[in-house]
Amino acid sequence: MLTLLFSLSVSNGYCLLSSAQVPNDDIARRRVLRAEETATSRTTDCTVQWTCVDESLTGKCIQYHNDQWFEFTPRVSGRYFVNIGGQQCRDVRGVQLVVLTGTPCQPATYQVLSCTSLGSQDDVFVTLDSLLAGQPYLLNVDGYLRDFCQFNLTVSATPQGLPALELPPPAEPQSSRLVTLRWQLSDSLGSVPRFQVWRREAAETRAARRAAVPVARTTYGGAASDYSFTDTLAAPGRYLYQVVAEAAAGPPVLVQQQWYSFSQINKKASAPINQGSPPGVREQLQWEKRARKMRRQRPVR
């Protein structure tokens, strides 16, 4: 049997009010989904059936702690999207998706198709290409690093939210509060009316849209290839920027993402700074302390 194992880990928000274990914590009682049906569930008090998973197949991409099971069988072959939204969680860690083929609860038959790590509570979608009509697919949802989360899950023909892709590596601290992004419109994107620029500070749970950049036209009527956007930061922090192309046909495409670390600390200063320091310096020290704590809890890969 061909199966698809979908592992979702979610992050910061708040502790869920209810602590009852969901029935589909057991793979034998997995919840059957229909296309376009939204399922609301939670990872609270879920446990792992270790005979049905194998962490060695995914390496550092995922660790199972409180998973649960769903099943989806498409009536029509083709591309589908797993939309994850409405996340309300305890910690800031994000979602992870693992896709495998094989027989349910027989890890020796599994083959990993993809493994995606995230780091926010943004509404996101994961693209599943070439699903087969009449073929059951298994979806496994897990709270990352023992996180407790409520979430909405939909298998749909239409994507919702931002593309779910692995985060980029961290960036070295910079002293400038001006951030300039540069990207190109590649031929592979096809017809694109505009780009959306999103920004999220590392401690925030969701990204905010900063700008819409329309596709420019050359004197010959074609689409210009080079684009840029400059943002001004109001406070020190680590900021994730994402540039998403709104494709005229097909799902949105992430064309660029990068971290920008804004710091006002003088690296050469060796004397300790007390509470009598200027407000701007104290604010920066507080951010550095918070950033170090956050990196220990959820290192950016």
Disulfide bonds with the S-S distance in Angstrom:
Cys52-Cys105 1.84
Cys61-Cys115 1.58
